[in-house]
Amino acid sequence: MARNEEKAQSMLNRFITMKQEEKRKPRERRPYLASECRDLADAERWRSEILREIGAKVAEIQNEGLGEHRLRDLNDEINKLLRERGHWERRIVELGGRDYSRSSNAPLMTDLDGNIVAVPNPSGRGPGYRYFGAARKLPGVRELFDKPPETRKRRTRYEIHKRINAGYYGYYDDEDGVLERLEAPAEKRMREEVVTEWHRVERVRREAMKGVVSGEVAAAGGRSGEAAREVLFEGVEEEVEEERKREEEKREREKGEDAGREFVAHVPLPDEKEIERMVLERKKKELLSKYTSDTLLVQQEEAKEMLNVQR
C-alpha cells in the first residue's frame, strides 16, 4: 500500500489539484484605502481579517524571548492594524452598517499587575499609542505604567490655624464627662489624704499648745513630743519666712521711692553769677597783695568798714 506522500505525487492527484486551483478565484488583496470599498459585506470581511491578524500578533507578542527589536516591531504592527481597523469601521458606518465604536464590550487596558489603567481609549480607537504583552516590560516603557508617588502637599500656616478651635486647647475636655469619671477616684483619694493630714496636724497642735506656759513649750516625750515640736517649728518657720518677705518688700519699696525722689538742698548754694563774682574778688586780692604792702591793705579794709562799703 502506497504512502500518503506517494499518493500526493501521483499524476492523477496533481491533475486534480491543478483543476481545483483553476476553478478558484484569484485571492483578493485588501484595499489600501477603506474608501475604495463600495460593498458593505466586503468591508465587514476586511474588518474581520484585520481582527484575526491583530489576534495572531497579540498572541505572538506575549513571548518575552523574541528580543527587544522584534517586540517593538510587533507592537508597531499591532498599532498600525488598530488604526486600519478604525478606518474600516468608519467606512462600514458610511455604508450603513453597524457602528462598532459604540460597542460596550471593548477590552479594558491593564498594567503589569493586572490593574485596570484609566486611558482615554481602552478599545484602541482614536489617537494614541498602545503597548501589548511583553512590550510593556521593555526599557523605557515600564516607567510609563508605574504610578507616580503621591506627593503630600505641605499645609500652609493659614490652613493649620483654620483647623484650630477651642477643643485644640482642651476647653471641651470636661463637656463629655469622660475626664471627670477617670479623675474622680484620684481626686477623692487626694482629698481624703489632705483632710487626714490636716486633722493630724490640728490634733498634734492642740496637744502641744496645752503644754505652753508663758511662751514655753512643756517637755513631751516620745513620738508625740517630736511631732509637737515639728508642728510648732513649722509654724514658727512660716511666720519668720513671711516676716522676712515683708521686710524685703519694704526695703525694695523704699529703694524705689528714694530713686524717684528729687534732691533737695537744705543749704543755699551760690549760682553761676555769684561764683564768678567770688572768683573775681579773689583774683583782685591776689593782685593787690602782690603790688601793695600789708599795711596799705589793712588801712584799705579799715576805710571800707568806716564807709560801710561791701565791695
Buried (B, 14 or more C-beta within 10 A) or exposed (E): EEEEEEEEEEEEEEEEEEEEEEEEEEEEEBBEEBEEBEEBEBBBBBBEEBEEBBEEBBEBBEEEEBEEEBBBBBBEBBBEBBEBBBBBBBBBBEBEBEEBBEEEEBEEBEBEEEEEEEEEBBBBBEEEEBBBBBBBBBEEBEEEBEEEEEEEEEEEEEEEEEEEEEEEEEEEEEEEEEEEEEEEEEEEEEEEEEEEEEEEBEEBBEBBEEEEEEEEBEEBEEEEBEBBBEBBEEEEEEEEEEEEEEEEEEEEEEEEEEEEEEEEEEEEEEEEEEEEEEEEEEEEEEEEEEEEEEEEEEEEEEEEEEEEEEE
